[in-house]
Amino acid sequence: MNKKSINSTYLALDKCADQYMINIGKSALKTPKGGYVQHKNEDFIKDMISELKQYPILNLKNSSIVGEQLSNVSLYNLFSTLMDYINSSSYELIENISVDLLNDPILHSVAGPEKIEQLSSWQPIIKYLESIGITDSFDLLNSGVNTEESEFWSLVSFDNDQLECVNFKKFTQIISKEWVEISNSERVVVISLAAVFGSIISSMCFVNGECTSSDFSNAVVAGSGSHYAFGVDDEVSAEEAHRQAYKDAYEAANICKNFLKYYTFENSDEEKVKQIISQGETDKIEFKQTLSFDIKKQSKEKYIELAVLKNINGFLNSRGGVLLIGISDNGDCAGIDSEINKLFKGSVDNFLLHFKNILKTNVGEDFYPFIEYDIIKVDKKIILRVNCKRSKKPCYLNGKDFYVRTNPATDKLEGPRLVNYIQNHFP
């Protein structure tokens, strides 16, 4: 086996064809399974080199890094995990982690006055759980998953070390659904953060954009009692240890954010849209064949526009989502070329102006910051992509109707249901 140590100052950027690599002397740096560390984005490799240079000496085995560097969250580790495990196989995480989920510190609040502080740190995570359909998460945290009194969990038996619990099965199914909908690069982040900080739920929340790096750090530190070693001893105060733990989690989260930045922009817009289409309609994905055009009648119809606007309204009032106009319900890419030609004299600009006008009239300019839209060509056909973020305040369609997304439909809320939803969903 080829083992050696090198001074990290000798790491250098190299290029082969259209890929950037890391030169380590007579060879290029590899992943633990022997794949080359290479990327089309030069800045990504430069950032990785800068990270690795924090270690004066790097231990190598067959041109891949071994030793202490592999125990930390880093661009090298994230990239290696993506190449060696996620992209190379149908890697499944959720199906085999029932016990890990049960032991997630987010599901275990401590007793005593510290509980109030802990629950306060977990508020973004609790809101995330509620937003994906785990509506009893606060009661769960109050009662604790280890007690028979917990209505949410209703533990009934253990069979061959597999937890048999109706509600826990529902819980893992919901988390599994979240797992299926995220990209491979996002899965790497969940795996890596959960491995170091012990919380799969917090990691999923972070990857889904429902909490910031600071929120994530506060959450895992608040639950770190037996999951993340503070290293407290006679010479290190609890306050200093807390600060260090927060710093470690915050830096790891930002490294992951940096990693996702490069992989978010790596694929072309067409590839991104195709990936979305492949997932089918969900609570965060909706397809519409046209914006205004009734294909059978060959005419412009208000009810078709209304259906589009309802979905945008539902995304704004829920967790956000992507609306693709020009895609049929079964995922076929029909495009909106005919609509543009027949209703807008072949002008994409006129089509976009009309879309902007109906947004202004029916949704309102106040919600423009939460809506982004652009034209994408998929298989040479024109698609309108509408990205909706979660609104910070309730949005009423035409100033009166309120819609939410419920997997994978859009429902109108009225009366007590509307009041309860707004009280729980909007701070």
C-alpha positions as CSV (number, residue, x, y, z in Angstrom):
1,M,0.0,0.0,0.0
2,N,1.2,3.4,-0.9
3,K,1.4,5.4,2.3
4,K,3.1,8.8,2.7
5,S,2.8,12.2,4.3
6,I,3.1,15.5,2.5
7,N,3.4,19.1,3.5
8,S,0.0,20.7,2.6
9,T,1.8,23.8,1.2
10,Y,2.7,21.7,-1.8
11,L,-1.0,21.2,-2.8
12,A,-1.6,22.8,-6.1
13,L,-4.4,23.4,-8.6
14,D,-4.1,21.4,-11.7
15,K,-6.3,21.0,-14.8
16,C,-7.1,18.1,-17.1
17,A,-9.4,18.7,-20.0
18,D,-12.3,20.6,-18.6
19,Q,-11.8,19.4,-15.0
20,Y,-9.9,21.0,-12.1
21,M,-7.9,18.7,-9.8
22,I,-5.5,18.8,-6.8
23,N,-1.9,18.0,-7.5
24,I,-0.1,16.2,-4.6
25,G,3.2,15.7,-6.3
26,K,3.5,12.9,-8.8
27,S,-0.3,12.2,-8.8
28,A,-3.7,13.9,-8.2
29,L,-5.7,13.7,-5.0
30,K,-8.2,10.9,-4.9
31,T,-11.3,9.9,-2.8
32,P,-10.9,7.0,-0.4
33,K,-12.4,4.6,-3.0
34,G,-9.9,5.8,-5.7
35,G,-11.9,8.3,-7.7
36,Y,-10.2,11.5,-8.7
37,V,-11.1,14.7,-6.8
38,Q,-12.2,16.8,-9.8
39,H,-14.7,19.4,-10.6
40,K,-15.6,21.7,-13.4
41,N,-15.7,24.7,-11.1
42,E,-12.2,26.1,-10.4
43,D,-13.3,27.9,-7.3
44,F,-14.6,24.7,-5.7
45,I,-11.2,23.0,-6.0
46,K,-9.5,26.2,-4.8
47,D,-11.8,26.3,-1.7
48,M,-11.0,22.6,-1.0
49,I,-7.2,23.3,-1.2
50,S,-7.6,26.2,1.2
51,E,-9.4,24.0,3.6
52,L,-6.9,21.2,3.4
53,K,-4.0,23.7,4.1
54,Q,-5.2,24.2,7.6
55,Y,-3.5,20.9,8.3
56,P,0.3,21.4,8.1
57,I,0.8,17.7,7.3
58,L,-1.6,15.4,5.3
59,N,-1.4,11.7,5.6
60,L,-2.1,9.8,2.4
61,K,-2.8,6.3,1.4
62,N,-3.0,5.5,-2.3
63,S,-3.3,9.2,-3.0
64,S,-6.3,9.7,-0.8
65,I,-6.4,11.4,2.6
66,V,-6.5,9.3,5.8
67,G,-6.4,10.1,9.5
68,E,-7.9,12.9,11.5
69,Q,-9.0,14.9,8.5
70,L,-11.7,12.3,7.6
71,S,-13.5,12.8,11.0
72,N,-14.4,16.4,10.2
73,V,-17.0,18.0,8.0
74,S,-15.0,19.3,5.0
75,L,-15.4,19.9,1.3
76,Y,-13.1,16.9,0.7
77,N,-15.2,14.6,2.9
78,L,-18.5,15.9,1.4
79,F,-17.2,15.4,-2.2
80,S,-15.8,12.0,-1.4
81,T,-19.1,10.8,0.2
82,L,-21.0,12.0,-2.8
83,M,-18.7,10.3,-5.3
84,D,-17.9,7.1,-3.4
85,Y,-21.3,6.3,-1.8
86,I,-24.2,8.4,-3.0
87,N,-23.7,8.7,-6.8
88,S,-22.3,5.2,-7.1
89,S,-25.2,3.3,-5.7
90,S,-28.9,3.5,-4.8
91,Y,-27.9,4.6,-1.3
92,E,-30.8,4.6,1.2
93,L,-30.5,6.3,4.6
94,I,-34.0,6.6,6.1
95,E,-35.2,3.0,5.8
96,N,-32.5,1.7,8.2
97,I,-32.3,4.5,10.8
98,S,-35.4,4.0,13.0
99,V,-33.3,3.7,16.1
100,D,-31.1,6.7,15.1
101,L,-34.3,8.8,14.6
102,L,-35.7,7.7,17.9
103,N,-32.5,8.8,19.6
104,D,-32.3,12.1,17.9
105,P,-31.8,14.7,20.6
106,I,-34.5,16.9,19.1
107,L,-37.1,14.4,20.3
108,H,-35.7,14.3,23.8
109,S,-36.1,17.4,26.0
110,V,-34.4,17.5,29.4
111,A,-36.3,17.8,32.7
112,G,-36.1,20.9,34.8
113,P,-35.7,24.6,34.0
114,E,-33.2,23.9,31.2
115,K,-36.1,22.5,29.1
116,I,-37.5,26.0,28.4
117,E,-34.1,27.1,26.9
118,Q,-33.9,23.9,25.0
119,L,-37.3,24.2,23.4
120,S,-36.6,27.8,22.6
121,S,-33.5,26.7,20.6
122,W,-35.5,24.0,18.9
123,Q,-38.3,26.3,17.7
124,P,-37.1,26.4,14.0
125,I,-36.9,22.6,14.0
126,I,-40.3,22.2,15.6
127,K,-41.8,24.6,13.0
128,Y,-40.1,22.5,10.3
129,L,-41.6,19.2,11.7
130,E,-45.1,20.9,11.8
131,S,-44.7,22.1,8.2
132,I,-44.1,18.6,6.9
133,G,-47.1,17.1,8.7
134,I,-45.8,16.2,12.2
135,T,-48.2,18.5,13.9
136,D,-47.8,17.0,17.4
137,S,-44.1,17.7,17.6
138,F,-44.4,20.2,20.5
139,D,-46.5,17.8,22.6
140,L,-44.0,15.1,21.7
141,L,-41.2,17.2,23.1
142,N,-43.1,18.0,26.2
143,S,-44.1,14.4,27.0
144,G,-40.9,12.7,25.8
145,V,-40.6,9.7,23.5
146,N,-39.5,7.3,26.1
147,T,-42.8,7.3,28.1
148,E,-45.9,5.3,27.6
149,E,-47.9,8.5,28.1
150,S,-46.7,10.0,24.8
151,E,-49.8,10.1,22.6
152,F,-47.7,10.9,19.6
153,W,-45.5,7.8,19.7
154,S,-47.8,5.2,21.3
155,L,-45.0,2.7,21.7
156,V,-46.4,-0.8,21.7
157,S,-43.6,-3.4,21.3
158,F,-40.1,-4.2,20.1
159,D,-39.6,-7.1,17.7
160,N,-36.1,-8.3,16.8
161,D,-34.7,-4.9,17.7
162,Q,-37.1,-3.2,15.2
163,L,-39.3,-0.6,16.7
164,E,-43.0,-1.4,16.1
165,C,-44.9,1.8,16.5
166,V,-47.7,3.0,14.3
167,N,-47.0,6.7,14.8
168,F,-43.2,6.2,14.6
169,K,-43.7,4.4,11.3
170,K,-45.7,7.4,10.1
171,F,-42.9,9.7,11.3
172,T,-40.2,7.8,9.4
173,Q,-42.4,7.7,6.3
174,I,-42.7,11.5,6.4
175,I,-39.0,11.9,6.9
176,S,-38.4,9.4,4.2
177,K,-40.5,11.4,1.8
178,E,-38.4,14.5,2.6
179,W,-35.3,12.4,1.8
180,V,-36.6,11.3,-1.6
181,E,-37.2,14.8,-2.6
182,I,-33.8,16.2,-1.9
183,S,-30.8,16.0,-4.2
184,N,-27.8,13.7,-3.8
185,S,-25.6,16.6,-2.7
186,E,-28.2,17.5,-0.1
187,R,-28.3,13.9,1.1
188,V,-24.5,14.0,1.6
189,V,-24.9,17.1,3.9
190,V,-27.6,15.4,5.9
191,I,-25.5,12.3,6.4
192,S,-22.4,14.2,7.3
193,L,-24.0,16.7,9.7
194,A,-26.0,13.9,11.4
195,A,-22.8,11.8,11.8
196,V,-21.0,14.5,13.6
197,F,-23.8,16.3,15.6
198,G,-26.2,13.4,16.1
199,S,-29.4,15.0,14.7
200,I,-30.9,13.8,11.5
201,I,-33.9,16.0,11.9
202,S,-31.9,19.2,12.4
203,S,-29.8,18.3,9.4
204,M,-32.9,17.8,7.2
205,C,-34.3,21.1,8.4
206,F,-31.1,22.8,7.5
207,V,-30.9,21.2,4.0
208,N,-34.5,22.2,3.3
209,G,-33.7,25.8,4.0
210,E,-36.0,25.9,7.0
211,C,-33.3,27.0,9.4
212,T,-30.1,29.0,9.2
213,S,-26.6,28.0,10.1
214,S,-27.1,29.7,13.4
215,D,-30.4,28.0,14.0
216,F,-28.8,24.6,13.3
217,S,-25.9,25.3,15.6
218,N,-28.2,26.4,18.5
219,A,-30.4,23.3,18.0
220,V,-27.6,20.7,18.0
221,V,-25.8,22.4,20.9
222,A,-29.0,22.5,22.9
223,G,-29.5,18.8,22.4
224,S,-25.8,17.8,22.7
225,G,-25.8,16.3,26.1
226,S,-24.9,12.8,25.1
227,H,-24.5,13.3,21.4
228,Y,-21.7,15.8,21.0
229,A,-18.7,15.9,23.3
230,F,-18.1,19.3,24.7
231,G,-14.8,18.2,26.2
232,V,-15.5,19.9,29.5
233,D,-12.8,19.4,32.1
234,D,-11.4,21.3,35.1
235,E,-9.6,23.8,32.8
236,V,-12.5,24.5,30.4
237,S,-15.6,26.2,31.7
238,A,-19.1,25.2,30.6
239,E,-19.5,28.6,28.9
240,E,-16.3,28.2,26.9
241,A,-17.2,24.7,25.9
242,H,-20.7,25.9,24.8
243,R,-19.1,28.6,22.7
244,Q,-16.7,26.1,21.1
245,A,-19.5,23.6,20.4
246,Y,-21.6,26.4,18.8
247,K,-18.6,27.5,16.7
248,D,-17.9,23.9,15.5
249,A,-21.5,23.4,14.4
250,Y,-21.7,26.8,12.8
251,E,-18.5,26.3,10.8
252,A,-19.6,22.9,9.7
253,A,-23.0,24.2,8.5
254,N,-21.3,27.0,6.5
255,I,-19.0,24.5,4.9
256,C,-22.0,22.4,3.9
257,K,-23.7,25.6,2.5
258,N,-20.6,26.3,0.5
259,F,-20.6,22.8,-0.9
260,L,-24.3,23.0,-1.9
261,K,-23.7,26.3,-3.6
262,Y,-21.3,24.7,-6.1
263,Y,-23.6,21.7,-6.7
264,T,-26.7,23.9,-7.0
265,F,-25.2,25.8,-9.8
266,E,-23.3,22.9,-11.4
267,N,-26.2,21.6,-13.5
268,S,-27.8,23.5,-16.3
269,D,-31.3,25.0,-15.9
270,E,-32.6,22.3,-18.3
271,E,-31.1,19.5,-16.2
272,K,-32.5,21.0,-13.0
273,V,-36.0,21.2,-14.4
274,K,-35.7,17.6,-15.7
275,Q,-34.7,16.5,-12.2
276,I,-37.8,18.3,-10.8
277,I,-40.0,16.7,-13.4
278,S,-38.6,13.2,-12.5
279,Q,-39.9,13.6,-8.9
280,G,-43.5,14.0,-10.0
281,E,-46.0,16.3,-8.3
282,T,-45.5,16.7,-4.5
283,D,-46.4,19.2,-1.9
284,K,-43.6,21.3,-3.3
285,I,-43.9,20.6,-7.0
286,E,-46.8,21.3,-9.3
287,F,-47.2,20.9,-13.1
288,K,-49.6,23.0,-15.3
289,Q,-49.9,22.5,-19.0
290,T,-50.6,26.1,-19.8
291,L,-51.0,29.5,-18.1
292,S,-54.2,30.7,-19.8
293,F,-54.8,28.5,-22.9
294,D,-57.6,25.9,-23.1
295,I,-56.1,23.4,-25.5
296,K,-59.5,21.8,-26.4
297,K,-61.3,25.1,-27.0
298,Q,-58.1,26.8,-28.4
299,S,-59.0,29.9,-26.4
300,K,-57.9,31.9,-23.4
301,E,-59.8,31.0,-20.2
302,K,-59.8,32.6,-16.8
303,Y,-60.4,29.4,-14.9
304,I,-57.0,28.0,-16.1
305,E,-55.3,31.2,-14.9
306,L,-57.1,30.8,-11.6
307,A,-55.8,27.2,-11.2
308,V,-52.2,28.5,-11.7
309,L,-52.7,31.4,-9.2
310,K,-54.2,29.0,-6.6
311,N,-51.1,26.9,-6.6
312,I,-48.8,29.9,-6.3
313,N,-50.9,31.1,-3.4
314,G,-50.7,27.7,-1.8
315,F,-46.9,27.6,-2.1
316,L,-46.6,31.0,-0.5
317,N,-48.7,30.1,2.4
318,S,-47.0,26.7,3.0
319,R,-43.4,25.8,2.5
320,G,-42.8,27.2,-0.9
321,G,-42.4,25.2,-4.0
322,V,-41.8,25.1,-7.8
323,L,-44.6,25.5,-10.4
324,L,-43.7,24.3,-13.9
325,I,-46.0,25.6,-16.6
326,G,-45.7,23.7,-19.9
327,I,-45.7,20.2,-18.2
328,S,-48.7,17.9,-18.2
329,D,-49.9,16.1,-15.0
330,N,-48.0,12.9,-16.0
331,G,-44.7,14.7,-16.5
332,D,-44.7,15.1,-20.3
333,C,-43.0,18.2,-21.5
334,A,-45.6,19.8,-23.7
335,G,-44.2,23.3,-23.6
336,I,-46.1,26.6,-23.9
337,D,-45.0,27.4,-27.4
338,S,-48.5,27.0,-28.9
339,E,-49.9,29.3,-26.2
340,I,-47.4,31.9,-26.8
341,N,-48.0,31.8,-30.6
342,K,-51.8,31.9,-30.4
343,L,-52.4,34.3,-27.5
344,F,-49.3,36.5,-27.5
345,K,-48.3,36.6,-31.2
346,G,-45.2,34.5,-30.6
347,S,-43.7,37.0,-28.1
348,V,-42.2,35.5,-25.0
349,D,-41.9,39.1,-23.5
350,N,-45.7,39.6,-23.9
351,F,-46.3,36.3,-22.3
352,L,-44.1,37.2,-19.3
353,L,-45.7,40.7,-19.1
354,H,-49.2,39.0,-18.9
355,F,-48.0,36.7,-16.1
356,K,-46.6,39.6,-14.2
357,N,-49.8,41.5,-14.5
358,I,-52.0,38.6,-13.2
359,L,-49.6,38.2,-10.3
360,K,-49.9,41.9,-9.5
361,T,-53.7,41.9,-9.7
362,N,-54.4,38.6,-7.9
363,V,-51.5,38.0,-5.6
364,G,-50.1,41.5,-5.0
365,E,-46.8,43.3,-5.3
366,D,-46.1,42.8,-1.6
367,F,-45.3,39.1,-2.4
368,Y,-42.9,39.8,-5.3
369,P,-39.9,39.1,-3.1
370,F,-41.1,35.6,-2.6
371,I,-41.7,34.8,-6.2
372,E,-39.1,34.3,-8.9
373,Y,-39.9,33.2,-12.5
374,D,-38.0,32.6,-15.7
375,I,-38.2,30.9,-19.1
376,I,-36.4,27.6,-19.5
377,K,-36.0,25.4,-22.7
378,V,-36.5,21.7,-22.0
379,D,-36.0,19.5,-25.0
380,K,-36.3,22.6,-27.2
381,K,-39.7,23.4,-25.7
382,I,-40.5,26.6,-23.7
383,I,-41.3,26.1,-20.0
384,L,-42.2,28.8,-17.4
385,R,-40.5,28.0,-14.1
386,V,-42.0,29.7,-11.0
387,N,-40.0,29.4,-7.8
388,C,-42.0,30.4,-4.7
389,K,-40.5,30.9,-1.3
390,R,-42.4,30.5,2.0
391,S,-44.1,33.9,2.6
392,K,-43.5,35.7,5.9
393,K,-47.1,36.8,6.1
394,P,-50.5,35.3,5.0
395,C,-51.3,35.7,1.3
396,Y,-54.9,36.0,0.2
397,L,-55.7,35.4,-3.5
398,N,-57.8,38.3,-4.8
399,G,-57.6,39.7,-1.2
400,K,-60.1,37.0,0.1
401,D,-59.3,33.4,-0.6
402,F,-56.5,31.5,1.3
403,Y,-54.9,28.3,-0.1
404,V,-52.3,25.9,1.2
405,R,-50.5,22.9,-0.3
406,T,-51.4,19.5,1.0
407,N,-49.5,16.7,-0.7
408,P,-49.8,17.1,-3.7
409,A,-52.9,19.2,-3.9
410,T,-53.9,22.8,-3.2
411,D,-56.8,23.3,-0.6
412,K,-58.8,26.3,0.4
413,L,-59.0,27.1,4.1
414,E,-61.9,28.8,5.7
415,G,-63.3,29.5,9.2
416,P,-61.6,27.9,12.2
417,R,-59.2,25.9,10.1
418,L,-57.9,29.1,8.5
419,V,-57.6,30.9,11.9
420,N,-55.7,27.9,13.4
421,Y,-53.4,27.6,10.4
422,I,-52.4,31.2,10.4
423,Q,-51.8,31.2,14.2
424,N,-49.6,28.2,13.9
425,H,-47.8,28.8,10.6
426,F,-47.0,32.5,10.8
427,P,-44.9,33.9,13.7
